[in-house]
């Protein structure tokens, strides 16, 4: 046992430190272990203290409206049913995050990494997703009305049954994207990059004047894409 000495203010310190406070390395290891984050405020406090890596975090159905968390790492986190309306998550690492049925209206996800993220039935109305990486993401039945997806990577993403009414897909990459049953009203598609894309009616776009090897699917040419846009314009004006 380490002998102790009593100093003037009544504090007892180890004699080996000659009256000086013990070094951090002398504190038992368990005292330095961070407590698990169970509440939104703990997350915000830790982020403001300089922590950015919160991978595998579990915070279901929490209120995170308007939070400012740019470049945060929430890889493989579970935020199902969370309220993230107006949240600032620019440049965030959100690979494989679980956001099923989450509310992300007007959230800022510009340049966020959402590879293989689960956004099934999530609400992303008016969300900013420019240059976001949504490769392989599950956006089935998601609400993306008026969302900005300019320059976004949607390669291999599942948008089956999603509502993209009025969304901006200018420069977006949709190679191998599944748009079966999606609502593309008021969505001009000419500026989007599309190949092997399954259109809302189930037809597969392979490329201009190219035929799909699958006999059960017809090829959709660039002229057909223009037809989709003309239909969207007609619906908008009526």
C-alpha positions as CSV (number, residue, x, y, z in Angstrom):
1,X,0.0,0.0,0.0
2,X,1.3,3.5,-0.8
3,X,1.8,5.7,2.2
4,X,0.0,9.0,2.3
5,X,0.8,12.4,3.7
6,X,-1.6,15.1,4.8
7,X,-1.0,18.5,3.4
8,X,-2.2,22.0,4.5
9,X,-5.7,22.0,2.9
10,X,-6.6,18.7,4.3
11,X,-6.3,16.7,1.1
12,X,-4.6,13.3,1.3
13,X,-2.2,12.5,-1.5
14,X,0.2,9.6,-2.1
15,X,3.6,10.2,-0.5
16,X,5.3,9.1,-3.8
17,X,4.0,12.4,-5.4
18,X,5.6,14.6,-2.7
19,X,2.5,16.6,-2.2
20,X,1.6,17.0,-5.9
21,X,-1.7,15.7,-7.4
22,X,-1.5,12.2,-8.7
23,X,-0.7,11.7,-12.4
24,X,-3.6,10.8,-14.7
25,X,-1.9,7.4,-15.2
26,X,-2.3,6.7,-11.5
27,X,-6.1,7.0,-11.8
28,X,-7.7,3.6,-12.1
29,X,-8.5,2.8,-15.8
30,X,-12.2,2.4,-15.2
31,X,-12.5,6.0,-14.1
32,X,-11.3,7.2,-17.5
33,X,-13.8,5.0,-19.5
34,X,-16.4,7.1,-21.3
35,X,-20.0,6.5,-20.3
36,X,-22.3,5.1,-23.1
37,X,-24.4,7.7,-24.9
38,X,-28.0,7.2,-24.1
39,X,-29.5,10.6,-24.5
40,X,-29.3,13.3,-27.3
41,X,-27.8,15.8,-25.0
42,X,-24.9,13.4,-24.2
43,X,-24.3,13.2,-27.9
44,X,-24.2,16.9,-28.4
45,X,-22.0,17.5,-25.4
46,X,-19.5,14.9,-26.6
47,X,-19.5,16.4,-30.1
48,X,-18.9,19.9,-28.8
49,X,-16.1,18.5,-26.6
50,X,-14.3,17.4,-29.8
51,X,-15.5,13.8,-30.3
52,X,-16.5,13.0,-33.8
53,X,-16.7,9.3,-34.0
54,X,-20.0,7.9,-32.8
55,X,-20.1,4.7,-34.9
56,X,-22.5,2.0,-33.8
57,X,-24.4,4.5,-31.7
58,X,-28.0,3.5,-30.8
59,X,-30.5,6.4,-30.3
60,X,-33.9,5.3,-31.5
61,X,-36.8,7.7,-31.8
62,X,-34.9,10.7,-30.3
63,X,-35.4,14.4,-30.9
64,X,-32.4,15.8,-32.8
65,X,-34.2,18.7,-34.6
66,X,-31.9,21.4,-35.8
67,X,-28.7,19.8,-34.4
68,X,-25.4,21.1,-35.8
69,X,-23.2,18.0,-36.4
70,X,-21.1,18.5,-39.6
71,X,-18.6,15.8,-40.4
72,X,-19.8,13.6,-37.6
73,X,-19.2,9.9,-37.9
74,X,-22.3,7.8,-37.3
75,X,-21.3,4.8,-39.3
76,X,-23.6,1.8,-38.6
77,X,-25.5,3.9,-36.0
78,X,-29.2,3.1,-35.3
79,X,-31.4,6.2,-35.4
80,X,-34.6,4.6,-36.4
81,X,-37.7,7.0,-36.1
82,X,-35.4,9.8,-35.1
83,X,-36.5,13.4,-35.7
84,X,-33.7,15.2,-37.6
85,X,-35.6,17.9,-39.2
86,X,-33.4,20.9,-40.1
87,X,-30.3,19.0,-38.9
88,X,-26.9,20.1,-40.3
89,X,-25.0,16.9,-41.3
90,X,-22.9,18.2,-44.1
91,X,-20.0,15.9,-44.9
92,X,-21.1,13.4,-42.3
93,X,-20.0,9.7,-42.4
94,X,-23.3,7.8,-42.4
95,X,-22.4,4.5,-44.0
96,X,-24.8,1.7,-43.2
97,X,-26.7,4.0,-40.8
98,X,-30.3,2.9,-39.9
99,X,-32.7,5.7,-40.4
100,X,-35.9,3.9,-41.2
101,X,-39.0,6.1,-40.8
102,X,-36.8,9.0,-39.6
103,X,-37.8,12.6,-40.2
104,X,-35.2,14.5,-42.2
105,X,-37.3,17.3,-43.7
106,X,-35.0,20.2,-44.7
107,X,-32.0,18.4,-43.3
108,X,-28.6,19.4,-44.8
109,X,-26.8,16.3,-45.9
110,X,-24.6,17.9,-48.6
111,X,-21.6,15.6,-49.5
112,X,-22.6,13.2,-46.8
113,X,-21.5,9.5,-47.1
114,X,-24.7,7.4,-47.0
115,X,-23.4,4.3,-48.7
116,X,-25.8,1.4,-48.0
117,X,-27.8,3.5,-45.6
118,X,-31.2,2.3,-44.6
119,X,-33.7,5.1,-45.2
120,X,-36.8,3.0,-45.8
121,X,-39.9,5.1,-45.4
122,X,-37.8,8.1,-44.2
123,X,-39.1,11.6,-44.8
124,X,-36.6,13.8,-46.7
125,X,-38.9,16.6,-48.0
126,X,-36.8,19.6,-49.1
127,X,-33.7,17.9,-47.9
128,X,-30.3,19.0,-49.3
129,X,-28.4,15.9,-50.6
130,X,-26.2,17.5,-53.3
131,X,-23.1,15.5,-54.0
132,X,-24.2,12.9,-51.3
133,X,-23.1,9.3,-51.8
134,X,-26.1,7.1,-51.6
135,X,-24.7,4.2,-53.5
136,X,-26.6,1.0,-52.6
137,X,-28.8,2.9,-50.1
138,X,-32.3,1.8,-49.4
139,X,-34.7,4.6,-50.1
140,X,-37.7,2.5,-50.8
141,X,-41.0,4.3,-50.0
142,X,-39.0,7.3,-48.9
143,X,-40.5,10.8,-49.3
144,X,-38.1,12.9,-51.3
145,X,-40.5,15.6,-52.4
146,X,-38.5,18.6,-53.7
147,X,-35.3,17.1,-52.4
148,X,-32.0,18.4,-53.9
149,X,-30.0,15.5,-55.2
150,X,-27.9,17.3,-57.8
151,X,-24.7,15.5,-58.4
152,X,-25.6,12.7,-55.9
153,X,-24.4,9.1,-56.4
154,X,-27.5,6.9,-56.4
155,X,-25.9,4.0,-58.2
156,X,-27.5,0.7,-57.1
157,X,-29.9,2.5,-54.8
158,X,-33.3,1.2,-54.1
159,X,-35.9,3.9,-54.7
160,X,-38.8,1.5,-55.2
161,X,-42.1,3.3,-54.4
162,X,-40.3,6.5,-53.4
163,X,-41.9,9.9,-53.9
164,X,-39.5,12.1,-55.8
165,X,-42.1,14.8,-56.8
166,X,-40.2,18.0,-57.8
167,X,-36.8,16.6,-56.8
168,X,-33.7,17.9,-58.4
169,X,-31.7,15.1,-60.0
170,X,-29.4,17.2,-62.2
171,X,-26.1,15.5,-62.7
172,X,-27.1,12.7,-60.4
173,X,-25.8,9.2,-61.2
174,X,-28.5,6.5,-61.3
175,X,-26.6,3.5,-62.7
176,X,-28.5,0.4,-61.7
177,X,-30.9,2.4,-59.6
178,X,-34.3,0.8,-59.0
179,X,-37.1,3.4,-59.6
180,X,-39.9,0.9,-59.8
181,X,-43.2,2.5,-58.8
182,X,-41.4,5.8,-57.9
183,X,-43.3,9.1,-58.4
184,X,-41.2,11.2,-60.8
185,X,-43.7,14.0,-61.3
186,X,-42.0,17.3,-62.1
187,X,-38.6,15.6,-62.3
188,X,-36.6,16.4,-65.4
189,X,-34.4,13.4,-66.1
190,X,-32.4,14.6,-69.2
191,X,-29.5,15.9,-67.0
192,X,-29.3,12.7,-64.9
193,X,-26.8,10.0,-65.7
194,X,-28.7,6.8,-66.3
195,X,-27.8,3.3,-67.4
196,X,-29.3,-0.1,-66.4
197,X,-31.8,2.0,-64.5
198,X,-35.2,0.4,-63.8
199,X,-37.8,3.0,-64.6
200,X,-41.1,3.5,-62.7
201,X,-43.0,1.3,-65.1
202,X,-40.5,-1.5,-64.7
203,X,-38.8,-0.9,-68.0
204,X,-35.0,-1.1,-67.9
205,X,-32.8,1.6,-69.4
206,X,-29.6,0.1,-70.7
207,X,-28.3,2.9,-72.8
208,X,-29.2,4.8,-76.0
209,X,-30.3,2.3,-78.7
210,X,-29.0,-0.6,-76.6
211,X,-31.2,-3.6,-75.9
212,X,-31.5,-5.3,-72.5
213,X,-30.5,-9.0,-72.6
214,X,-33.5,-9.7,-70.4
215,X,-36.4,-10.6,-72.7
216,X,-38.9,-9.6,-70.1
217,X,-37.8,-6.0,-70.1
218,X,-37.7,-3.4,-72.9
219,X,-35.0,-0.9,-73.5
220,X,-35.7,2.7,-72.8
221,X,-33.9,5.2,-75.1
222,X,-33.0,8.8,-74.4
223,X,-36.1,9.7,-76.4
224,X,-38.1,7.7,-73.8
225,X,-36.5,9.7,-71.0
226,X,-37.6,12.9,-72.7
227,X,-41.1,11.5,-72.9
228,X,-41.1,10.9,-69.1
229,X,-40.0,14.6,-68.6
230,X,-42.7,15.8,-71.0
231,X,-45.3,13.8,-69.1
232,X,-44.1,15.4,-65.8
233,X,-44.4,18.8,-67.4
234,X,-47.9,18.0,-68.5
235,X,-48.9,16.9,-65.0
236,X,-47.4,20.0,-63.5
237,X,-49.4,22.3,-65.9
238,X,-52.7,20.4,-65.2
